[in-house]
Amino acid sequence: MEIRPILSALLRNKTGPVLVAVQVALSLAILANALHIVQARQAVSARESGLANEQDVFALQIRPLQRGGHEEQLAFQARQAATLRAVPGVLSVASTSQMPLSRSGNYTGLSVNRSQVNSTAQASTYRTADSLVKTWGLRIVEGRDFLPGDVLEIDGTTSQEFTKVGIISRKLGEKMWPGSASLVGKTVYFGTGETAREVRVIGVVDKLQTPGAQIGDTGEYTIILPVRVTGNKTENYTLRAEPGQLDRVVKEAEAAVRAASPTPVIVRIKTMNDMRTARYRADKALAWMLVTVSVLLLLITASGIVGMASLWVTQRRKQIGVRRALGARRMDILRYFVTENVMITSVGVAAGVVLALGLNQLLVSQLEMARLPAGYLAAGAAVFWALGIAAVYGPAWRAASISPATATRSA
């Protein structure tokens, strides 16, 4: 079939084809970027926190309504930790100042030397008097875990002491000392200038997310310090339950803590699953919204093509009848309309690719999104070509089924 007659017919009636092409272009530009964002959001929400089998881990916060001095608080912490370890099904217990994915935590500027004006990285600081490596199942890739002698006990209301050792995440080490073969033994400074506190790295864990779990490497800039602190309003613990025993252990741990406290306490519990759900609720909502928008765009575009094709068939009934009378087969009529639609769709796809790249460039510059992979454009083009053919097939087949006598008589 020659393309020139089809092109000539389209140029004589430009309004309809232009509207369809514009609709395809806009839909492709939005669809490609929307699906790219959905994939990026899904990848973000599926990131590993660094905790092994995090579905068995939960956080338990205890707030006593009455508090004593430093020694009394140390005794309270020891008693509560022993109580939690005695709960059937508890595999490990550790104190912790914060939890990954909890969206609430402490961040500190870290430097590689005191002479720096600005910090090298902003890292989240986990403080513990136990082994978070054991309780969370963190994987040490270099160095060692804390020993009992590493733990510093301080009164947070009066003491200015600072621990001398720490465990960092691999991503933080790569940021602080790029290209370094070994991170153990390095010195990291909390803050800058002469007042900066120095901490020697004794271990490196493969992965540990921050409470905010930010996108990119910054979401893994973490450091663990061996400190037992008093003077806080709450005591925070993290526990690992035996696989499949989480719900029972959570209830029994809360009951045991309340029973072991001589004074009233407020107990709050959150599982890692709860924290992950809360952290990524907005991301998942955005993903579903974009999927819904994409589906609606496809339906609207398909409806536009079907409506326009049906109009073209109605307007060309006499032309169709004449062609059939001159010997054109049904397949010839069908191929004519399909080819015409493919040409219109191709113009829309070409314009859509340009618009999609322009929109992605705006997202990259304003929101730090990743570049749009070429695969999304290729898949989007294929979808709209297939959609165009499927949408026009029904009207085109009805046109091809019109008998010459009926077409010419009704024209």
C-alpha positions as CSV (number, residue, x, y, z in Angstrom):
1,M,0.0,0.0,0.0
2,E,1.3,3.4,-0.9
3,I,1.8,5.9,1.9
4,R,1.3,9.0,-0.2
5,P,-2.5,8.8,-0.6
6,I,-2.9,8.2,3.1
7,L,-0.7,11.2,3.9
8,S,-2.5,13.3,1.4
9,A,-5.9,12.5,3.0
10,L,-4.5,13.3,6.5
11,L,-3.2,16.6,5.4
12,R,-6.6,17.6,4.0
13,N,-8.2,16.9,7.4
14,K,-5.5,17.8,9.9
15,T,-7.5,18.6,13.0
16,G,-8.4,15.1,14.0
17,P,-5.0,13.5,13.4
18,V,-3.2,16.4,15.1
19,L,-5.4,16.0,18.2
20,V,-4.7,12.3,18.4
21,A,-1.0,12.8,17.9
22,V,-0.9,15.4,20.7
23,Q,-2.8,13.1,23.0
24,V,-0.4,10.3,22.3
25,A,2.6,12.6,22.8
26,L,1.4,13.9,26.2
27,S,0.3,10.5,27.3
28,L,3.7,8.9,26.4
29,A,5.6,11.7,28.2
30,I,3.6,11.4,31.3
31,L,3.4,7.6,31.3
32,A,7.1,7.0,30.8
33,N,8.1,9.3,33.6
34,A,5.3,8.1,35.9
35,L,6.3,4.5,35.6
36,H,9.9,5.5,36.1
37,I,9.0,7.2,39.3
38,V,6.9,4.2,40.4
39,Q,9.8,1.9,39.8
40,A,12.2,4.2,41.7
41,R,9.7,4.4,44.6
42,Q,9.3,0.6,44.7
43,A,13.1,0.2,44.6
44,V,13.5,2.6,47.5
45,S,10.8,1.0,49.6
46,A,12.4,-2.5,49.0
47,R,15.9,-1.4,50.2
48,E,17.5,-3.5,52.9
49,S,17.8,-1.9,56.3
50,G,20.9,-3.9,57.2
51,L,18.9,-5.9,59.8
52,A,18.8,-9.6,59.2
53,N,15.2,-11.0,59.2
54,E,13.8,-7.6,60.3
55,Q,10.3,-9.1,60.6
56,D,11.5,-10.6,63.9
57,V,12.8,-7.3,65.4
58,F,10.9,-4.8,67.4
59,A,11.6,-1.7,69.6
60,L,10.4,-1.3,73.2
61,Q,10.4,2.1,74.9
62,I,9.9,2.4,78.6
63,R,9.1,5.7,80.4
64,P,9.1,5.5,84.2
65,L,6.9,8.0,85.9
66,Q,9.4,8.3,88.7
67,R,13.1,8.4,88.3
68,G,16.0,8.3,90.7
69,G,19.6,9.4,90.3
70,H,22.4,7.9,88.2
71,E,22.9,4.7,90.2
72,E,19.2,4.1,90.5
73,Q,18.7,4.5,86.8
74,L,21.6,2.1,86.0
75,A,20.0,-0.5,88.3
76,F,16.6,0.1,86.6
77,Q,18.2,-0.4,83.2
78,A,19.9,-3.6,84.3
79,R,16.7,-5.0,85.8
80,Q,14.6,-4.2,82.8
81,A,17.2,-5.7,80.4
82,A,17.3,-8.9,82.5
83,T,13.5,-9.0,82.5
84,L,13.3,-8.8,78.7
85,R,16.0,-11.4,78.2
86,A,14.0,-13.8,80.4
87,V,10.9,-13.6,78.2
88,P,10.5,-17.0,76.4
89,G,11.2,-16.6,72.7
90,V,13.6,-13.6,73.0
91,L,16.8,-14.3,71.3
92,S,18.7,-11.0,72.0
93,V,18.2,-7.7,73.7
94,A,20.1,-4.5,73.3
95,S,19.7,-0.9,74.4
96,T,19.6,1.6,71.6
97,S,19.1,5.3,71.2
98,Q,17.1,5.0,68.0
99,M,15.8,2.6,65.3
100,P,16.3,2.4,61.6
101,L,13.3,3.6,59.5
102,S,11.8,5.2,62.6
103,R,11.9,8.7,61.0
104,S,13.1,10.1,64.3
105,G,16.8,10.2,65.2
106,N,20.0,11.9,65.9
107,Y,22.4,13.2,63.2
108,T,25.9,14.6,63.7
109,G,28.5,16.2,61.5
110,L,31.6,14.0,61.1
111,S,35.1,15.1,59.9
112,V,38.3,13.4,59.1
113,N,40.5,16.0,60.8
114,R,40.0,18.9,63.2
115,S,41.2,21.6,60.8
116,Q,38.1,21.2,58.5
117,V,35.7,24.1,58.3
118,N,32.8,21.9,57.2
119,S,31.9,18.4,58.1
120,T,32.6,15.6,55.6
121,A,29.3,13.8,56.2
122,Q,26.1,14.0,58.3
123,A,25.8,10.6,60.0
124,S,23.2,9.1,62.3
125,T,24.5,8.0,65.7
126,Y,23.3,4.8,67.4
127,R,24.2,4.5,71.0
128,T,24.1,1.2,72.8
129,A,25.5,-0.6,75.8
130,D,25.1,-4.0,74.2
131,S,25.6,-5.6,70.8
132,L,23.4,-4.2,68.1
133,V,25.5,-6.3,65.7
134,K,24.1,-9.5,67.5
135,T,20.5,-8.2,68.1
136,W,20.0,-6.8,64.6
137,G,22.1,-9.4,62.8
138,L,24.4,-6.8,61.2
139,R,27.2,-8.2,59.1
140,I,30.7,-7.1,60.1
141,V,32.9,-6.8,57.0
142,E,36.0,-5.6,58.8
143,G,37.2,-5.3,62.4
144,R,35.2,-6.5,65.4
145,D,32.1,-5.9,67.6
146,F,32.3,-4.1,70.9
147,L,33.7,-5.8,74.0
148,P,32.3,-5.1,77.5
149,G,35.3,-3.0,78.2
150,D,34.5,-0.6,75.4
151,V,31.2,0.5,76.9
152,L,31.3,3.9,78.6
153,E,28.8,4.6,81.4
154,I,27.9,8.3,81.8
155,D,25.4,10.5,83.5
156,G,23.9,12.4,80.6
157,T,22.9,15.3,82.7
158,T,26.4,16.2,84.0
159,S,29.2,14.2,82.3
160,Q,31.1,15.5,79.3
161,E,32.9,12.2,78.7
162,F,32.9,10.7,75.2
163,T,33.5,7.2,73.9
164,K,36.8,6.5,72.2
165,V,35.7,3.8,69.7
166,G,32.9,3.2,67.2
167,I,31.6,1.0,64.5
168,I,30.7,2.6,61.1
169,S,28.7,1.5,58.1
170,R,30.6,0.7,54.9
171,K,28.9,3.6,53.0
172,L,30.0,6.1,55.6
173,G,33.6,4.8,55.5
174,E,33.6,5.2,51.7
175,K,32.4,8.8,52.1
176,M,34.9,9.7,54.8
177,W,38.0,8.0,53.2
178,P,37.4,7.3,49.5
179,G,39.5,4.5,48.1
180,S,40.9,3.4,51.4
181,A,41.9,-0.3,51.5
182,S,41.1,-0.5,55.3
183,L,38.8,1.5,57.5
184,V,39.7,0.0,60.9
185,G,42.0,2.2,62.8
186,K,40.8,5.4,61.1
187,T,39.9,8.4,63.3
188,V,36.6,10.2,62.9
189,Y,35.9,13.5,64.5
190,F,32.5,14.6,65.8
191,G,32.3,18.2,64.8
192,T,35.1,20.4,63.6
193,G,37.8,22.6,65.3
194,E,39.7,22.0,68.5
195,T,36.6,20.9,70.4
196,A,35.9,18.0,68.0
197,R,35.6,14.6,69.7
198,E,37.8,11.9,68.2
199,V,36.6,8.3,67.8
200,R,38.6,5.4,66.5
201,V,37.0,3.0,64.1
202,I,37.2,-0.6,65.4
203,G,34.6,-2.2,63.1
204,V,32.7,-1.8,59.8
205,V,29.2,-3.2,59.1
206,D,28.1,-3.8,55.6
207,K,24.8,-1.9,55.8
208,L,22.8,0.0,58.4
209,Q,20.2,2.5,57.4
210,T,19.5,5.8,59.3
211,P,16.2,6.5,61.0
212,G,15.2,8.6,58.0
213,A,16.4,6.1,55.4
214,Q,17.1,8.8,53.0
215,I,17.4,8.1,49.3
216,G,21.0,7.4,48.1
217,D,24.1,6.7,50.1
218,T,23.3,9.2,52.8
219,G,20.6,6.9,54.0
220,E,23.4,4.6,55.2
221,Y,25.7,7.1,56.8
222,T,25.6,5.6,60.3
223,I,27.9,5.1,63.3
224,I,27.4,3.0,66.5
225,L,28.9,4.1,69.8
226,P,29.3,1.9,72.9
227,V,27.6,4.1,75.6
228,R,25.3,3.5,78.5
229,V,23.6,6.8,79.4
230,T,21.3,7.8,82.2
231,G,19.3,11.0,82.5
232,N,17.0,10.4,79.6
233,K,13.2,10.5,80.0
234,T,12.9,7.1,78.4
235,E,14.8,3.8,78.1
236,N,14.9,2.3,74.7
237,Y,15.5,-1.4,73.8
238,T,15.4,-3.4,70.7
239,L,14.7,-7.1,70.8
240,R,14.9,-10.1,68.4
241,A,12.3,-12.8,68.7
242,E,12.4,-16.4,67.6
243,P,11.1,-16.7,64.0
244,G,7.3,-16.8,64.0
245,Q,7.0,-15.8,67.7
246,L,6.9,-12.0,67.3
247,D,3.3,-11.4,68.2
248,R,3.5,-13.5,71.4
249,V,6.9,-12.1,72.4
250,V,5.6,-8.5,72.0
251,K,2.7,-9.1,74.4
252,E,4.7,-11.0,76.9
253,A,7.6,-8.5,76.9
254,E,5.2,-5.6,77.6
255,A,3.5,-7.6,80.4
256,A,6.9,-8.6,82.0
257,V,8.2,-5.0,81.9
258,R,5.1,-3.6,83.7
259,A,5.2,-6.4,86.3
260,A,9.0,-5.9,87.0
261,S,8.8,-2.2,87.6
262,P,8.2,-1.1,91.2
263,T,6.7,2.2,89.9
264,P,4.2,2.8,87.0
265,V,5.7,2.9,83.5
266,I,4.5,3.8,80.1
267,V,5.4,1.2,77.5
268,R,5.4,1.7,73.7
269,I,6.2,-1.0,71.2
270,K,6.8,-0.8,67.4
271,T,7.9,-3.6,65.2
272,M,10.2,-3.1,62.3
273,N,7.4,-4.0,59.9
274,D,5.4,-1.1,61.5
275,M,8.3,1.3,61.0
276,R,8.9,0.2,57.4
277,T,5.2,0.6,56.6
278,A,5.1,4.0,58.1
279,R,8.3,5.2,56.5
280,Y,7.3,4.2,53.0
281,R,3.5,4.9,53.2
282,A,3.8,8.1,51.2
283,D,6.0,6.4,48.6
284,K,3.5,3.6,48.1
285,A,0.6,6.1,47.9
286,L,2.5,8.1,45.3
287,A,3.2,4.9,43.3
288,W,-0.5,3.8,43.3
289,M,-1.6,7.3,42.4
290,L,0.8,7.4,39.4
291,V,-0.3,3.9,38.3
292,T,-3.9,5.0,38.4
293,V,-3.1,8.1,36.4
294,S,-1.2,6.0,33.9
295,V,-4.2,3.6,33.5
296,L,-6.6,6.5,33.0
297,L,-4.3,8.1,30.4
298,L,-4.2,4.8,28.5
299,L,-8.0,4.5,28.6
300,I,-8.5,8.1,27.6
301,T,-6.0,7.8,24.7
302,A,-7.6,4.6,23.5
303,S,-11.1,6.1,23.7
304,G,-9.9,9.1,21.7
305,I,-8.5,6.9,19.0
306,V,-11.6,4.7,18.8
307,G,-13.8,7.8,18.7
308,M,-11.8,9.4,16.0
309,A,-11.5,6.2,13.9
310,S,-15.3,5.8,14.1
311,L,-15.8,9.3,12.9
312,W,-13.4,8.8,10.0
313,V,-15.3,5.6,9.0
314,T,-18.6,7.4,9.1
315,Q,-17.2,10.3,7.0
316,R,-15.7,7.9,4.4
317,R,-18.5,5.4,3.9
318,K,-18.9,6.4,0.2
319,Q,-15.1,6.2,-0.4
320,I,-15.1,2.8,1.2
321,G,-18.0,1.6,-1.0
322,V,-16.3,2.9,-4.1
323,R,-13.1,1.1,-3.3
324,R,-14.9,-2.1,-2.5
325,A,-16.8,-1.8,-5.9
326,L,-13.5,-1.4,-7.6
327,G,-12.2,-4.7,-6.2
328,A,-10.7,-3.7,-2.8
329,R,-10.7,-6.6,-0.3
330,R,-11.7,-6.3,3.3
331,M,-8.1,-6.7,4.2
332,D,-7.2,-3.7,2.0
333,I,-9.7,-1.5,3.8
334,L,-8.5,-2.8,7.2
335,R,-4.9,-2.2,6.3
336,Y,-5.6,1.3,5.1
337,F,-7.1,2.4,8.4
338,V,-4.5,0.6,10.5
339,T,-1.6,2.1,8.5
340,E,-3.2,5.6,8.8
341,N,-3.4,5.2,12.6
342,V,0.2,3.9,12.8
343,M,1.4,7.0,11.0
344,I,-0.5,9.3,13.3
345,T,0.6,7.4,16.4
346,S,4.2,7.4,15.2
347,V,4.2,11.2,15.0
348,G,2.7,11.3,18.5
349,V,5.4,8.8,19.8
350,A,8.2,10.9,18.3
351,A,6.9,14.0,19.9
352,G,6.2,12.1,23.1
353,V,9.8,10.9,23.3
354,V,11.1,14.5,23.1
355,L,8.5,15.7,25.7
356,A,9.4,12.7,28.0
357,L,13.1,13.6,27.9
358,G,12.4,17.2,28.6
359,L,10.1,16.4,31.6
360,N,12.7,14.0,33.0
361,Q,15.4,16.7,32.7
362,L,13.2,18.9,34.8
363,L,12.7,16.2,37.4
364,V,16.5,15.5,37.4
365,S,17.3,19.2,38.0
366,Q,14.6,20.0,40.5
367,L,14.0,16.7,42.4
368,E,17.3,14.9,41.8
369,M,15.6,12.0,40.0
370,A,17.6,9.5,38.1
371,R,17.8,9.8,34.3
372,L,15.0,8.1,32.4
373,P,16.3,4.8,30.9
374,A,15.8,4.3,27.2
375,G,13.9,1.1,27.9
376,Y,10.9,3.1,29.3
377,L,10.7,5.1,26.1
378,A,10.9,2.0,23.9
379,A,8.3,0.2,26.0
380,G,6.1,3.3,26.0
381,A,6.3,3.6,22.2
382,A,5.5,-0.1,21.8
383,V,2.5,0.2,24.1
384,F,1.0,3.2,22.2
385,W,1.6,1.6,18.8
386,A,-0.1,-1.6,20.1
387,L,-2.8,0.5,21.7
388,G,-3.4,2.5,18.5
389,I,-3.7,-0.6,16.4
390,A,-6.1,-2.3,18.9
391,A,-8.2,0.8,19.3
392,V,-8.6,1.3,15.5
393,Y,-9.1,-2.4,14.7
394,G,-12.8,-2.5,15.6
395,P,-13.9,0.6,13.6
396,A,-11.7,-0.4,10.7
397,W,-13.1,-3.9,10.6
398,R,-16.6,-2.6,10.6
399,A,-15.6,-0.3,7.7
400,A,-14.2,-3.2,5.8
401,S,-17.4,-5.2,6.3
402,I,-19.6,-2.5,4.6
403,S,-21.0,-3.8,1.3
404,P,-20.4,-1.5,-1.8
405,A,-24.2,-1.1,-2.4
406,T,-24.9,-0.2,1.2
407,A,-22.0,2.3,1.4
408,T,-22.8,4.1,-1.8
409,R,-26.6,4.2,-1.1
410,S,-26.2,5.6,2.4
411,A,-23.6,8.3,1.5
